[in-house]
Amino acid sequence: MSKTVKLRKGLDIRLLGAANKVKTDVPMPKVVSIKPTDFHGLIPKMLVKEGEAVTAGQPIFQDKYEEVIKYVSPVNGTLKAIVRGAKRRIMEVQIDVSESQDFAGGTAIDVPGMSGDQVKETMLSAGLWPFVKQRPIDVVADPNQTPKAIFVSAFDSAPLAPDFDFVLHGKEKEFQAGMDALAKLTEGKVHLTLNGKAPADATFTGAQGVQINKISGKHPAGNVGTQIHHIDPINKGEFVWTVNAQDVAIIGRYFLSGKFIPKRTIALTGSEVKDPNYMDVIIGTNIADIVKDRFTSDNVRIISGNVLTGTKIEADGYLGYYDNQITVIPEGNQLKFVLTKGWLGPGFDKFSNSRLFPTFLTGSKKFRLDTNLNGEERAFVVTGELEKVFPFDILPMQLIKAAITDDIDNMEALGIYEVAPEDFALCEYVCTTKINIQDKIRTGLDLIQEECM
Amino acid sequence: MKFLEKIVHKQEPKFAKGGKFEKWNPVFESFMTLAFTPHHTTKKGSHIRDGVDLKRTMVTVIFAMVPALLFGIYNAGHWDYAVEMGDRDIAFWADQGTKIWRGLMIVLPMIIVSYGVGLTIEFIFALRRGHALHEGFLVSGMLIPLVMPADVPLWMVGVATAFAVIIGKEIFGGTGMNILNIALTARAFLFFAYPTSMSGDKVWMSGLEETGGIDGFSGATALGDAASFMTDKMTVAGTEVTSDIAISTFENNYSLMDSMIGMIPGSIGETSFIAIMIGAAILLFTGVGSLRIMASFFLGGWLMGVVLNAVGGNPYFDLGAEYHLMIGGFAFGAVFMATDPVTAAQTNVGKLIYGFLGGVVAILIRVLNPAYPEGVMLAILFMNVMAPIIDHYVVQANVKRRMKRLKTA
């Protein structure tokens, strides 16, 4: 039985620089990098030394405390360097890509004939497991748990997000195979949630063996957390797993061919990009060749992911493990004079959820927003603004305050098990007092994981 | 503005950590951020942020108070002039030049004292805590003069401001942490510490207290007169009346139209319902003020007035419910005081309850306790204290909803 959900709350931030539906070819990168920091809370244990050769799908490190979870090389090559940060924490594992990317011939794996445990083992050993994330806590799924449901969102509503209908068009088989494999992992349902506002691609509408739901509204309608909350909310002690739609196709590809080919279509977007468009890249790719000569200005911030939840990377940095897009926006590290561009200015260049700027009149105008905080951090003063962009039956400000004060009882009572930092991204965006809300929620989740899981 | 920018860039290192004037960084930053939105960029989480900040929010509230302030200046000047002429019925719109000038002479010093004292204290605390000045006082500093009677001595404004900022706010941790509304704390302090300067019928018109006025001249406000209906000696504008004609004399002296425009004596900012409503429109349109609180506050007050009308039996009980919304500080309190987001209820449902009860209690105190003719101040302070309890029950309702889901699942 499918569900239809309509959201009244939320916010679509209208940014310039959406990707045109054109794909360009990019050469294979010279270096790829897997960043353990992309997997929150992971402490990696290296399995390969610097200078050793690796092949695509070969484990390069594993979770120190959950050794069955392997993280594999996306390419054939040589381990170039293990980049360490403070306290010798492993920040990056860089791999030189060799010229030959012939994947040793694998064979198709027959999913319908397998048991759930067999599928799980296959995915663990093949390095597909990190694609599966769990709620609560929003980390790589714990393979010892059984989820009550698995959620896949068929669209991304974040600013400038890639269009999944475009990137997965024609990949019905791979997507279906991935969904079949996921269905084996749960005794409950696999939910595929479509955008209620636009017709979806046949890849999604034709999916079999899943419950297809529809959700319509502004961002964060496409966030899997919003969908879980409205379709099958998580209570204490329950687990839900989520997989990104493109990663479902990667999983499916493995079961169809026996080869680990972690290729994705990403969008290069943002107001500072010439002709933003789509391209096929490998996970962890070095972006230097991709973004070369593509900027329209110098002082830019490059984000792996979207502007609300992405990670800042350098122009020679690497694409994040889960990210489907690169966004380039101007840096805002300039002083802004009070009467022209500052707090007392007319504000025709400022996008705001409030009506304190005249831009609420400019219906569909798109904006070139920079990374300036547009103010300074203060204690919470304004009330009621977070609620407008938070389509959960959860009191956002009270939950944030509980997280800030390490109040476990109140966090549990107010619904911490249902949320991930990304669900609070819009709250963080609109917050007048410029509090780093996602970070506070993450700290709260860390405490919950430590004390209650 | 390049030249100002150059100065900032040149001076900034001196105030930075390890610089020559490191200790004075909060002062530097306070002024720098006044002139420029700083070059701070996002570090964690969302890479872009909404254009709105606390400065713009607060300055919007100040803009919203301007109509009430301008009218208050004229009104104060008018009654000052009336006292000198010894004629309470002097034409309101005549001799504007003189009245504006006199009004300015009364109100401006109060604003200067309020901001001067308040900001000095704020800077001292900012220096001690090592952070830039927080914006909360920009609004409080303007609200304090607006809730004062015209004849209040300036030193009292200073003392009250100091009390409100230190005891009302800074000991709790500063902007965003206070429990009671700052401006009302200032007024309540004076009300209980110097009652003769804050109530009675001498204080509402400047100059009346020194000269004592001319015989037969009364400085009574509509609220003071109405409060006298609860005592043995009913008066309207200085003339004693009997209970059967009390209401009609009252309505003659303070017509609903006069009260709406604000041509009656009272605290500086509170008299003009229309000017306050212009402010309310600004606050509601920009979304800075909460419609939930304002509307439910007015509704609560009006319903309480209707209930009292139904009980009847005494001229004050019989006074039209709509009058209660016009006279005294009711409208001003509902629009500018009750909506203070820090001290009000914080949940959406809580705001409705908070506003409604505030309105009810305001009229209840006003009518049933003639010792406190201005019930609004006490009602809002009382509701400030109650707001966390209201929120607690709203939050518990949300929590219970989640618990229930667990049981049915």
Interface residues (C-beta under 8 A of the other chain):
Chain A: I13 L15 P233 N235 K236 R301 I303 V307 L308 T309 G310 K312 T327 I329 E331 G332 N333 Q334 L335 K336 F337 V338 T340 K341 G342 W343 L344 G347 K350 F351 S352 N353 S354 R355 L356 F357 T359 L369 D370 T371 N372 L373 N374 G375 E376 R378 A379 F380 V381 V382 T383 G384 E385 E387 D393 I394 L395 M397 Q398 A413 L414 G415 P421 A425 E428 Y429 V430 C431 T432 T433 K434 N436 I437 Q438 D439
Chain B: M1 L4 E5 V8 H9 T33 L34 A35 F36 T37 P38 H39 H40 T41 T42 K43 K44 G45 S46 H47 I48 R49 D50 G51 V52 D53 L54 K55 R56 T57 V59 T60 A132 H134 E135 G136 G173 G174 T175 G176 M177 F285 T286 G287 V288 S290 P341 V342 A344 Q346 T347 N348 K351 V395 N398 V399 R401 R402 R405 L406 A409
